[in-house]
Amino acid sequence: MSGATPDDLFDVAGKVALVTGASGSYGRTVSVALAARGAKVLMASGSPDALDEAVAEARAAGGDVTPVVRRPDLPEDAEALVDATVAAYGTIDLLVVGSGLNKNPNPIQDLELEDWEATMDANVRGPWVLAKAFGSRLIREERRGKMVLVSSVRGRFGNNSGYTAYCTSKGAVDALTRVLGTEWGPYGINVNAIAPTVFRSGLTSWIYADSEKGNAVRDRNLRRIPLGRLGEPEDLIGVSLFLLSDASDFMTGQILYVDGGYSSAGGN
């Protein structure tokens, strides 16, 4: 690191990344950004049509990308995704867990157990099995690496809109980030999480729409955000590249809030 220039510190060219949820708003954005910066990216998703579109965008940015239609539901899925990355590019350096879910949010008295379980499986079990597969390979091969998880301001603050499953799952992501940062530190594997507030995606597009419900929810959120706007996927590019590059070598086990000041203002 001694004598490294700022360009050197943020350089990801030649790095090999596995991105899950690559057809979603965040996964697609970070995949394109990594590809445009010269990284090699295996883009994984369970939605083939949306993945095709995301891959086309990444390739148009000049990237070397490989698509795989698979979700990280079980240990064998996670192992297969890590193996596919190594098969495509000879190694793996970076893991971005962009896959997740918030299924049928409802007040707890109306929330079905299967919706709770689906949200917890996608947001907690999925990152855990991916971490196990990724970390096990790097530790076995005595190699350094970086993992980025996606949390939420809802992992720290509650929500009065029927988010008992989602908020709980993101609190677990925060804990997983801190524990892995501690556990993997001696191996030189950095683990950090990004915690956004509302940002534009397929799941939140209705909040951005000019409708009675969208306007009400958007206005309520804007009153809580000091910077006075909701997030865009592009707002997550800079912090992602920071966490995936050498610039963050002395940071691990941290949750970075990319929320327009929401958390600093005390959340709810």
C-alpha positions in Angstrom: 0.0 0.0 0.0 2.9 2.3 0.6 3.2 4.8 -2.2 -0.1 3.8 -3.8 -1.9 6.5 -5.8 -5.6 7.2 -5.4 -6.2 5.6 -8.7 -4.3 2.5 -7.5 -6.4 2.3 -4.3 -9.7 2.3 -6.1 -8.6 0.1 -9.0 -10.6 -3.2 -9.4 -9.3 -4.0 -12.9 -8.6 -7.7 -13.2 -10.4 -8.6 -10.0 -12.9 -11.5 -10.2 -16.3 -10.9 -8.6 -19.4 -13.0 -8.0 -22.6 -10.8 -7.8 -25.9 -12.4 -6.7 -29.2 -10.7 -7.4 -27.5 -9.4 -10.5 -30.8 -8.7 -12.3 -32.1 -6.5 -9.4 -31.6 -2.8 -9.1 -28.5 -2.9 -6.9 -26.9 -6.1 -8.2 -27.3 -4.9 -11.8 -25.8 -1.4 -11.0 -22.8 -2.8 -9.2 -22.2 -5.4 -11.8 -22.1 -2.8 -14.6 -19.9 -0.6 -12.5 -17.4 -3.4 -11.8 -17.4 -4.5 -15.4 -16.8 -0.9 -16.6 -13.8 -0.6 -14.3 -12.2 -3.8 -15.7 -13.3 -6.4 -13.2 -14.5 -9.9 -14.4 -18.0 -10.5 -13.1 -20.1 -13.6 -12.8 -23.7 -12.3 -12.6 -26.1 -14.7 -10.9 -29.9 -14.4 -10.7 -33.0 -16.5 -10.7 -34.7 -14.4 -13.3 -33.4 -15.3 -16.7 -35.0 -12.6 -18.8 -34.0 -9.8 -16.4 -30.5 -11.3 -16.2 -30.1 -11.2 -20.0 -30.9 -7.5 -19.9 -28.4 -6.8 -17.1 -25.7 -8.8 -18.8 -26.2 -6.9 -22.0 -25.8 -3.6 -20.2 -22.6 -4.8 -18.5 -21.2 -6.1 -21.7 -22.1 -2.8 -23.4 -19.9 -1.1 -20.7 -17.0 -3.1 -22.0 -17.1 -5.8 -19.3 -16.1 -9.4 -19.2 -19.2 -11.0 -17.6 -20.6 -14.5 -17.3 -24.3 -15.1 -16.5 -25.6 -18.0 -14.4 -29.3 -18.5 -13.7 -29.3 -19.7 -10.1 -30.3 -18.4 -6.7 -28.2 -18.9 -3.5 -31.0 -20.8 -1.7 -29.0 -23.7 -0.3 -25.4 -24.6 0.4 -25.1 -26.5 -2.8 -26.3 -23.4 -4.8 -23.7 -21.2 -3.1 -20.9 -23.8 -3.8 -22.0 -24.1 -7.4 -21.9 -20.3 -7.9 -18.4 -20.0 -6.4 -17.3 -23.0 -8.4 -18.8 -21.4 -11.6 -16.9 -18.2 -10.9 -13.6 -20.0 -10.6 -14.3 -22.2 -13.6 -15.0 -19.0 -15.7 -12.1 -16.9 -14.5 -9.6 -19.1 -12.6 -10.1 -17.5 -9.2 -12.5 -15.4 -7.1 -11.6 -12.2 -5.2 -14.9 -10.4 -4.5 -18.4 -11.4 -3.4 -21.4 -9.0 -3.6 -24.6 -10.4 -2.1 -27.2 -8.4 -3.9 -30.0 -11.0 -3.6 -32.8 -10.5 -1.2 -36.6 -10.3 -0.6 -39.4 -8.6 1.3 -42.4 -10.9 0.8 -45.9 -9.6 1.4 -45.1 -7.1 4.2 -48.0 -7.0 6.7 -48.5 -6.2 10.4 -47.4 -9.2 12.5 -50.9 -10.3 13.3 -51.6 -10.6 9.5 -48.2 -11.9 8.4 -48.1 -15.5 7.3 -45.3 -17.7 8.6 -44.4 -18.8 5.1 -43.8 -15.1 4.2 -41.7 -14.6 7.3 -39.7 -17.7 6.4 -39.2 -16.7 2.8 -37.9 -13.3 3.7 -35.6 -14.7 6.4 -34.3 -17.4 4.0 -33.5 -15.0 1.2 -32.0 -12.3 3.4 -30.2 -14.3 6.1 -29.7 -17.9 5.0 -28.7 -16.8 1.4 -25.9 -14.5 2.6 -24.8 -17.1 5.2 -24.4 -20.0 2.7 -22.7 -17.7 0.2 -20.3 -16.5 2.9 -19.5 -20.1 3.9 -18.7 -21.1 0.3 -16.7 -18.0 -0.5 -14.8 -17.8 2.8 -14.0 -21.5 2.9 -12.4 -21.4 -0.5 -10.3 -18.3 0.2 -9.2 -19.7 3.6 -8.3 -23.0 2.1 -6.3 -21.3 -0.7 -4.8 -18.8 1.7 -6.0 -15.9 -0.3 -7.4 -12.5 0.6 -10.8 -11.2 -0.5 -13.7 -8.9 0.1 -17.4 -9.5 0.7 -20.1 -6.8 0.6 -23.6 -7.5 2.0 -26.7 -5.3 1.6 -28.4 -4.3 4.8 -30.8 -1.4 5.3 -31.5 1.4 7.7 -34.3 -0.9 8.7 -31.7 -3.2 10.3 -31.1 -0.5 12.9 -34.5 1.3 13.0 -38.0 -0.2 13.1 -40.8 0.5 10.7 -44.5 0.9 11.3 -45.5 -0.6 7.9 -45.5 -4.3 8.6 -41.8 -5.0 8.3 -41.2 -7.4 11.2 -39.7 -10.0 8.8 -37.6 -7.5 6.7 -36.3 -5.4 9.7 -35.4 -8.6 11.6 -33.6 -10.0 8.6 -31.6 -6.9 8.0 -30.6 -6.7 11.7 -29.3 -10.3 11.3 -27.3 -9.1 8.2 -25.7 -6.4 10.4 -24.8 -9.0 13.0 -23.4 -11.4 10.3 -21.3 -8.6 9.0 -19.8 -7.8 12.3 -19.2 -11.4 13.3 -17.5 -12.3 9.9 -15.4 -9.2 10.1 -14.1 -10.5 13.4 -13.8 -14.1 12.4 -12.2 -13.5 9.0 -9.9 -10.7 9.9 -6.9 -12.9 10.6 -7.3 -14.4 7.1 -7.3 -11.0 5.4 -10.9 -11.2 4.2 -12.8 -8.0 4.6 -16.6 -8.1 5.2 -18.7 -4.9 5.2 -22.3 -4.0 4.5 -24.1 -1.1 2.8 -27.3 0.1 4.5 -29.4 2.3 2.2 -32.7 3.9 2.8 -35.4 3.8 0.1 -33.8 3.7 -3.3 -35.3 3.2 -6.7 -35.9 -0.5 -7.7 -38.6 -2.7 -9.0 -39.9 -3.2 -5.5 -40.0 0.5 -4.7 -41.0 2.0 -8.0 -44.5 2.7 -6.7 -43.1 5.1 -4.1 -41.6 7.2 -6.9 -44.8 7.2 -8.9 -47.3 10.1 -9.0 -50.1 8.4 -7.2 -52.0 9.0 -4.0 -50.3 6.1 -2.2 -46.9 6.8 -3.7 -47.0 10.5 -3.0 -48.0 9.9 0.6 -45.3 7.4 1.3 -42.7 9.4 -0.6 -43.5 12.6 1.3 -43.4 10.8 4.7 -39.9 9.4 3.8 -38.6 12.8 2.5 -39.5 14.5 5.8 -37.0 12.1 7.5 -34.1 12.5 5.1 -32.0 15.7 5.6 -30.7 15.7 2.0 -34.3 15.9 0.8 -34.5 13.2 -1.8 -34.9 9.4 -2.0 -32.0 7.3 -3.3 -31.1 6.1 -6.7 -29.1 3.0 -7.6 -26.2 5.2 -8.7 -25.9 6.5 -5.2 -24.5 3.0 -4.2 -21.8 2.8 -6.8 -19.1 4.8 -5.1 -19.4 3.1 -1.7 -19.5 -0.3 -3.4 -16.3 0.3 -5.3 -14.7 1.7 -2.2 -15.5 -1.5 -0.2 -14.4 -3.8 -3.1 -11.1 -2.1 -3.7 -7.8 -1.7 -1.8 -9.0 1.7 -0.6 -11.0 -0.1 2.2 -8.2 -2.6 3.2 -8.3 -1.4 6.8 -12.1 -1.5 7.2 -14.0 -4.6 8.1 -17.2 -5.5 10.1 -18.8 -2.1 9.3 -22.2 -1.1 8.2 -22.1 2.0 6.0 -25.3 4.0 5.9 -26.0 5.5 2.4 -29.3 7.1 3.4 -29.2 10.9 2.8 -28.7 11.5 6.5 -31.7 9.5 7.7 -29.7 7.6 10.4 -27.9 10.7 11.6 -31.3 12.4 12.1 -32.4 9.6 14.3 -34.4 7.4 11.9 -38.1 7.4 12.7 
